[in-house]
Amino acid sequence: MSDLTDTLPSEPKLLPIALTILVTVFIIVLFFGYSAYYFSGKASEELNSKEITEKSTDLTQLRVYEDELLNQLKWRDKSKGLVKIPITMAMEKIVEKYQK
């Protein structure tokens, strides 16, 4: 009978099993946490770059429109003799006026 007890497996040691499970869970949580952080950063970076590009094209179109408005010569009121002159020309006239 003593031969049977010698061949039977002993009780498993709980400390190594518990530590292995704990380390595995920690590594899995760490992996998913880092993945969520990394991909949320990439998604926000991509959204920001798209917003900057959209704003850039909108801003470019606005600048072209503003330049056209500021640099064209046209009648405001022909009957009153009011003329809209480009901003650079207006600044030159003001400088000339105050230099005299």
C-alpha positions, 0 to 999 in steps of 0.5 A: 500500500505504501507503493501506491501513495508514492506514485500518486501525484502530490497536491499542486502548489497554489502559489506558482499557479496563482502568480502565473495567472496574476502575471498573465492577467496583468500582461493582457490588461497592459496589452489592451490598455496600451492598444487602446491608448495607441489607437485612440491617439492615432485616430485623433491624430488622423482626425486632426490632420483631416481637419487641418487639411479641410481648414487649409483649403477653406482658408485658401479659398477665403484668402483668394476671395479676400484678395479679389475684393481688396485688389479690385477697382470698381464703381461704388456709386457711379452717380455720386462718383464713388470708386472702390480702389484696391487697399494698397492704392488707398494706403499709398494715397493716404501716405501721399496725403499726409506727406504733403 
